[in-house]
Structure formats: C-alpha cells, structure tokens
Amino acid sequence: MFPALAGLILHPTVGPVLFDTGYDPAFFRATATFPERLYRWATPVNLPDGAAVSDQLGRFGLKPDDVRAVVVSHFHGDHVAGLHAFPRAALFCARAGLEDARRPGRLARVRRGLLDRLTPPDIDARARFFEDMPRTALGPDMAPFEDGADLFGDGSMLAVPLPGHCLGHWGLLLRGENDDRQRFLIGDAAWSRGAVRDDAPPPRLTTDLLGATEVYRRTLNDLHRLWTRRSDLVLTPSHCPEAAAEIERDDA
C-alpha cells in the first residue's frame, strides 16, 4: 500500500488551488473495461468513502466549485482521476503531457499509465500550458534547477520541469505564508523522501515502462544534490509514506 497525495494551496488572490487530484471514484469507472482494467490490476486501489479530494474539501469549508485552478503534475490516472469534479477550475499542465495522453492506442496508453476517460472533454478551453508561461529564475539556492513557469505572474507558485518519469512531468515550488518555508511538490520524480536522500531510483523495469530511465535518474540526482544543500526545503513526493504520516500528525 502507498498513499496518493494531492495538495491544497490557498492563494491570497486567486483562491483555492489544487496540486493534482489523487484518486477518485472516476478511476473505477475509467478502468471498468479492458484494456483499462489492467491498470487497476497492476495498481490495486483502496479508496474509502470520503477520501476523494472533492469530499475532503469540506474539512476546510470549501466546495469543489470554489477551486479556481488545478496544477497537474502529469496525466497518470492516480494524479488526475478527480479532475472531473472541478469544472470551474483552470487546468495548468504541460502540453507535452496532454498530447501524450491523447496519442492513439488504448493499450499503449494504459501501458504508460494513462486513461483517456479521465481527461475532461473541455480541457482545451481550460488548459494553461506551462510551456507558454513566463519563466522566472529560481536563484542559486535552487541549483541545479534553473527556472520555473510563473503560474500567476506574482512568483508565488512556480512550475518546475522534472523530466523522466513520463512526458510532461512537472513539480511545483511555493513558499508557505505562515512559516515562510519553501516547499517543492515533486510528484513522481521520486518515490519517497528517502529515495531523494539516498539518490535511490526505482528499478529500471519500472522507469523504462513509464518514461526514460536515464533522464529520470538525472532528475533524481539533481533533487538529491539540491536536498544535500537545502535540508530546510520541504520536498514532498506524491507517494511518500513519510510525507503522508507527517500530514496525518499535523491533522491530529
């Protein structure tokens, strides 16, 4: 078992913003038939009642229609299953990732972790592509990462390319308002914080199946080098048990 995390960011002017959406009942509908059902068999999902992000928003006094933007790290099913629940949100994503999700061949898409039924039919009208946005230098303290796409033009949230896991994979760099700590949401660029600390990639079989192994390992090494200099930086991989446990402690 491993967690599938999503992030809620309360931007002071834009309003509620999500980083990914995690799993959702839509995942089960999208994998009800073959070949998509192979995805469900390969990664069995346990989604208790009320665990979907759209349901959890009530804990913060929010409704799905309050969400103004969703930042999509990449289009794998465990990151976009809940997109349908946020019809009023702008969708910030990589053009390369969306194009890959639309490539023909249902079985080929499933093999790459993509489920076309989870892509909103109106995404062309709502998409804001990272590749088209102004770039902001990250500064020497974020080396070897050089720049990021400025999502809202105020430097508060910067999308940073983290290639290798799949086409169009990006992370999100932001700073907390209460404690002023920088946070780097890195999606699936690493399996866990421990993998970043130890520079320990997944088996080649996994990274070859979904993306490009050598590129993935370079990105992981870049994250490792960043962490060795910036232990104050809060790195959050999407499937990290340590990060999930930390969130549960904070909630308690």
N, C-alpha and C positions, 0 to 999 in steps of 0.2 A: 504494500500500500504506500502511496505517496500523495502529498497534497497537490492541489492545483490552485494557486493563489491568484487573486486579482487585487488591484489597488484602487482605493477611492481617494481622490485628491480634491480638496475644497479650494478652488482657485478664488482669490479675493474679488475678481471682477467677472470672470467667465461663469463661475458657479461650479457645481459638481462635475468632476471629470473622472472617468474610469481608465485604468490601465488594464487592458484585457477584460474578459468576462468570465473566464473559467468554464466549468461545465454547467449544463442546463438541461432540463428535460428534452429540449430540442435535439440534443445529442442522440437520445434513444430513438427519436423519430427518424433522424437522418441515417441511422445505422440499422434500421429495421429490415432492410432487404440486402441481398448480395449484389455487388461485392462489398458494399459499405459495411456489412455486418462483420467482416473480417477485422475491421478496425476495433470494434467492440470486443471481439475475442482476444485480440492482441493486447489490449489495454482495458481490462475489466474495470468498470466504473461503479463506485458506490456513492450515490447522491441522496442523502437523507432529505426528508421533507423540510422545506425552508432553507436549504443550503444554497440554492441558486442565488447569484448576486442580486437579481431583481427582487428576491424575497428579503435578503439581508439588509437592503437599504432602509427598511422600516426601522431598524435599530438606531438609525441616525436621523430619523424624522424626515426621510426622503422617499419619493416615489420614482419609478423608472422615468416618467416624463420630465422629472427635474434634471436629469443628467443631460448636460449640454454637449459633451464630447466624449468619445471613446478612443483611446490610443491603442492601436492594435500592434502588438509586438511582432506577430506573424500569424498566418492563417491556419495553423494546425487546429483541429477540432476542439482540443481541450483549452484553447485560448479564445475562440470566437463563438462557442455554442450559444452564448446568451445575447449575441448582437441583435437578434430579432426583438428583444424586449425593450430596446431603447430607440424607438422610431424617430424621436426628435433630436437625436444627437448627431453632430458632425462626426465622421469617422476618419481619424488620422491614421494613415497606413502607408506602406511602401507600394508604389506602383508595381515594382517587380514581384512583390508577393501576391498582389491581386491577379496579375497576369498569369502567374504560375497556378493559382487556384482555378483559373479558367481554361487551362490547357486541356485539350481533348483527351478522352480515355478515362473512364470511371475507375478501372482497376489501377491504372497508373497513378491517378490522383490519390486513391486510398493508400497505395504503397508509400506515397510521400507524406501521408498524414493529413490529407486534405479532403474535405467533404463539401461539395459544391452546394448542397442544400442549406448549409449554414451561412452562405453569403447572401445578405439582404438583396432583394431584387432591385432596390432603388439605390444601391451603393454608388453608382456612377454620379448621381446627383449629390450625394452627401460626402463623397470621399475628398479628403485633403491630403495630397501626396507629400511625403517627407522630401522626396527628390526635388520638389518645386519650391521649397520654402527657403527663406534667407538663412544663411549659415552663420553661426556665432562661434568664435574661437573659445575653446574651453580653458585655455591657460595652461601654464607649465605644470601646475599641480595635478592635472588630469592626464599628463603624458603616460603612455604613448597615444592616447586618444586626442585628436586634434580639434575637431569641431562638431557641432550638432545643429540640427534643424530647429529653429526657434518657432515653436508651435503658435504662440500668441503674440509674438512681437515684443515681449517685455522681458525676455531672458529667464522667465521663471520656470519654464519646462522645455528642456532640450532633448529631442530625439537623437540618439547616437547609433550609427550603424555598428552592428555586432555580427558580422557575416560568418557563415559556415554551417550553422545548424540547418538552415534552409534558405531558399531565395527570399530576399526581403525581410530579413530578421533584424530588428532594431530594439534598443533599450531606451530607457527614459531617465534623464538626470534632473533632479529637482532639489530644492532646499526647503527644509521644514521651517514653518513660521514660528513655532513655539520654542524649538531648541536650536534652530539655525544650523542643524547638521545636514550635510549633503547626503542625498540618497540616490542610489543608482539601481533602478529596477532593470535587471538584465535578462528577463525572460528565460529562454532555454540556452543561453550562451554558456551556462554551467549547470550541472545537475544539482549542486549544493554549494554552500559557502566553503565546506571542506574541500571540494574539488578545486575551488579557486585558490585556497590557501596552499594546497599541495600541488597545484598545477597538474591535476589528475583527470585526464579526459575519459569519456566513456569508451567502451570497446569500439574498434574500427568498424565492426559489423554494423553497429547502430548508427554511427555517424556517416558511413558510406551509404546506408539505406536512405537516410533523410536528406543529407546535404553533401558537403565536401569536407572530408576528414582533415586534410592539411590546413585548409582555411579555418576550420573550427578550432584546431589546436593552436594556431597562431593567435586567434582571438582570445582563447582561454589563457594563453601565456601572457598576452597583453593585460588581461584582467589580474592575473597573478602578480605581475610586476607593479601594477597600479596599487594593489592591496598591500604589498610589502612596504610601500612608501606612505600609504594613506590608510592606516588602520582605523582612523576616525570615520572613514567613508562607510556608510551603511549599504552593503551590497545585498540585494535580495533576488536570488533566483526563484523562478516561479514554482519549482517543485522541491524546495528545500525544507526538510523536516525541522531543521534548527530554526529557520525563519518562521515557520508555522507555529512552533512551540513558543517562540518569543511573542508572536501576536496573541496567542491564547493567554499567556501570562499577563500581557497588557490589558486584555479584555477582562480578565478576572480582577 
